[in-house]
Every structure is written in C-alpha cells, then in structure tokens.
C-alpha cells in the first residue's frame, strides 16, 4: 500500500504497525502538519501542537483511511475527520490517551 503526499508529491508507505491500526485504537501525531489550499497552491502550517486521537469507524472509507476523532490543546473538545494511516507517529495505550487528556492534550514534558 502506498500513498502520495499531496504537498510534496512524495510516495509514502505506512510502517507495519500503521497497517495494523483498527477501530478503537488510540494514536498520537507528534508534530502534525496541516495544509490548506486549492489543490495547486498550499499554505502549510507546521507549528501545531500534538494531536491525540481515537479511530472510531472505517465504514465508507477507502483502504488505509479511518474516521477518527482528534484532540489537541487547540481543539480540546475534539474534531471528527478522516485519518490516513501514515499520519500517526505512535500508537497509544488507553492509559496514555487518558493521561494526555488529563494534561489538556499537551505534549509530555
């Protein structure tokens, strides 16, 4: 399975642990990057706080994508969105996810 980074055009292959992600798993994206644009020109935001999330569904998603709820210090109530399995930087245990919530979704010190 391979994905194409829309900003760089680079081919991205998920790690074996990313291929094993499933509904109910928790994850973090340590240094998320967001891009907004019209398909040809993007503005990239790379100074975002870590994202902590839970995979909630895969119905009607293409292979390698899930519906997930992500949380951060900027979005403490969470937001539903589509997650590509290449985005998480680490799988979390339920205890690690709960600890992140207790820290207000901030990175560990």
Buried (B, 14 or more C-beta within 10 A) or exposed (E): EEBEEEEEEEEBEBEEEBEEBEEEBBBBBEEBEEEEEEEEEEEEEEEBBBBBBBBBEBEEBEEBBBBBBBBBBEBEEBEEEEBBBBBBBEBBEEEBBEEBEEEEBBBEE
